[in-house]
Amino acid sequence: MNDEKEPQANPWMKSLLIWVGILLALVLFVSMFDSSSRQPDGTSIAYSEFLARVDEGTVKSAEIAGNVVSGKLTNDQSFKTYAPSDPQLVDRLTAKGVEFRAKPEEQASFWMILVYQSLPFLLILGIAFFVMRQMQKNAGSGAMGFGKSRAKMLTEKQGRVTFDDVAGIDEAREELEEIVQFLKDPSRFARLGGKIPKGALLVGSPGTGKTLLARAIAGEANVPFFTISGSDFVEMFVGVGASRVRDMFEQAKKNAPCIVFIDEIDAVGRHRGAGLGNGNDEREQTLNQLLVEMDGFDANEGIIIVAATNRPDVLDPALLRPGRFDRQVIVPKPDIEGREKILAVHMKKTPLAPDVNARVIARGTPGFSGADLANLVNEAALLAARKGKRLVAMSEFEEAKDKVMMGAERRSMIMTEDEKKATAYHEAGHALVSLYIPGCDPLHKVTIIPRGRALGVTWNLPDRDRYSMTMKQMKARLSLCFGGRIAEQLIYGADELNTGASNDIQQATDMARSMVMEYGMSEKLGWLRYRDNQDEVFLGHSVSRAQNMSEETARLIDSEVRRLVEEGEARAREVLTDNLDELHRLAGALLEYETLSGDESKRVIKGESIGRDDAAGRRAAQMDTAGSSIPKSRRPGGGWDAAPQGA
């Protein structure tokens, strides 16, 4: 333990000693000048007054030191005065019988004079030495180290990571295990003339574990691991980035075999000529130097470059050719099996209750990355700690999952009864459509508790991981988007429209337009693509560029989009009109319980008890009576209305 703390304590002790030395020098300097200016104590009087008192005989004793005369009067009062060169002063004191004595004026010693003269220069030199040392201590951040690499070398002190800590990305692990075997035993490949790839590019969405996987390679091979971000190379001064690349490879050569990990390499490796500026700008010079170092005339044996990015499409082609990044390793989001393994890794340090089932949690978190699952486990642990529990139960994981996916509950939001009722019908409409239209994902949960920016949420989860969607599923989702607004239209009428369904309408419109322009799901337009693959970023927003098309084609696209939207709306209206009683029953249960699971929703619409109590049935019956606050005459109204929420 002492060996680990010593490297951290020494710099602090040295800095502390330097500052203490400077402080003591200042105190000594001030005290010397203060002592040199110190004069005898006593009341200062004028020299003329002193002579008058001598003539009067009221001076008892005197002491002459240079031009300073001090002494006591007959009344024992001390005095001092400054005398000019007066040759008659001694005769005058003798004539009046004043007891006096003389002593030579104090002269500073040779060493004191030397200290007086040299101390200011020593003080200035000490401060300059301290400042220069601080500047050079961290060459990468100091003013004298612009061209130094900012790569940090991680050792076992920062925590060794192995493949046991990486789960859910088995295919990526298998591709990188070959690099580990080369670092452990290079001769095994050299005997057959094989060469290990010089670089591996990890491609995946944020949070999928690219950085963790790179650290696991270094941990398994037990070699030095240098890490740096792509943005650390680029500075406002031309040539600094290239100098840092050269210095980074020099450090790597001294520690070979080793791994150099460049995170977010797209910050420096973007396609040349695609942006503003000419070929001599700082970013392109840095990229050119990186290309030369990776596969130039100098052979960098034993140095493996591992880089990570979530934008491989913007990288320069020269960076991806064989000899530089020889292989691209896709790090996808985990499937249900991978999510279960990742949860098991993160649950090791968490005390779990017996009812916790990682398989169930994995099934209910499709699309979650490794970072999302780690956050889920952490949120569940925080919720259990907040409740004072010693074990994390399944209820905390469900609550944490709702918080991560839908946002935190906003129970402090004050809603009127009419707003709650409108939200309940809106969510009941979404839920009922998802239960009756084939192709919709199974209903997981429906709630009217405000979460995030929504006043209520209907949550549908697929049975398994989904990688594509059929036309049947997309049309079912279109109907699901309009279930909430049509439910309110049937209940309230057209005069109570609000802006709450804007998100539903936007989702439905975007989906229908993609079906027509990208997926070839329109018979009139055929299997043609009417939208470019790339998006332009303008003022922070991604804008899809449509291909040049005739006015007739654009009009046909709009009519097909409208047709798909209206078909989805008609199917939702048919389901809700035919099952209006079930809509009332489900809305009443939501008002009573606020949150219902998918199974509870199915039992409610059948009129069965959900196992809590029978209050939902009573509430639904009350809403269906003639005295209800929503008259029956207005239920089949002809307008659109929605509570402010998202599907």
URCORHU-V235697 format. One line per field, one symbol per residue. psi: psi as a letter, one per 20 degrees, with the letter a starting at -180 (. if undefined). Layout:
BEGIN
psi = ???
END
This chain:
BEGIN
psi = hhhhhghhhghggggghghhggghgggggghghhhhjprqqrpprqhhhghghghikjpgqqppncjpprbqrhjjpqrqroprnniigghghhhjkpprqqqqpppqrghghggghhggghgghgggggghhhhignhhirhjlhjqqjppopaihjopprihipqimhghghhihhhghghgnhhhhhhjjqpqphqpooprqpjikgghhghhghhhilrqoppqqhiihprippigghhhgghghghhhhjqqrpopoqliihikqpqiharraijrgghgggghggghhmbhpompjopppqqqjmiiiqphhhiqqhenhqpopnrqqahghhggghhgiihjpoqqhipohggghhjlqiprhhghhhggghghhghhhikqiqorhhhhghhghgghirqpmiipoqrhhghgghghghhggggghhhpqiqqqpgqpqjpppcjqiqppoppqhrppirqrhghhhhhghhhihghhghghghaiikqajhjhhghgggggghhhhghhikkphhiamqpjpqhqqpookjqpoppqqpqrhgghhhghhhghggghghggghhgghghlhhhggghhghhhgihpqrghhhhhgiijrqjifakhgggghhhijrhjqioqhhihkrkrpqqqnrq.
END
